[in-house]
Amino acid sequence: MAYRTPTDILVLHAVRILGYAETARVAARFDLPVEATVEHLLDAQARGWTTRTTFAEDSGWSLTDLGKVHGERLLAADLDRCGSRTVVVQVHREFLPHNVAVADACTAWQLTELGIGEATVTLDETTTRLASAARALAGFEARLVAGTDRFAGYHRRFAGAVERARTDPAWITATDRDSCHRVWFEFHEDLIASLGLVR
């Protein structure tokens, strides 16, 4: 059975990879009980690691700079406990060329939708490129999950978005759903947060 990261670390990490999210979404990211998530968020807020912001009827959590540093420290120790550091380093290295390919595919599609530039791409070309990235992601996730289960779910979410994008292109880059771009961005953030790197 894969190593399970402690709940307090998962809560802080969920805020990191989501960037800004309401409590229910933070809890859902790692399938955590809402009540326990609230307790950890409030504790992190009291320690200066998270902040809660409200705009009109919207409110959500984000990490402070102190929380980001503390979270990276916790993740580093967590990787060492489960013995997964070497695998995460290798996956990150192999991930980078695929990251360029996904970014290029998403950007090319956005430019095509906006009618900017002379070179255009088709929806089929774009989803084919993203499907190739999904296959690579499946392998990355399998290797990571063998060591720690917190990396589970990225491939299912990304591949699902690619499939939906074949008939609804909003699933490529939309920010209001688990689009290809959003899931890929979260996976990248997960890797760099785990290794204490920057984009």
URQUI-V945926 format. One line per field, one symbol per residue. psi: psi as a letter, one per 40 degrees, with the letter a starting at -180 (. if undefined). Layout:
psi->???
This chain:
psi->hiihhidddddddddddddhiidddddddffihdddddddddddddeediihihhbehiiiiiidddddddddddddddddefedddddddddddddddddddddddddddddefhidhiiidddddddddddddddddddddddddheeeiedddddddddddddegededeieeigidddddddddddddddefii.
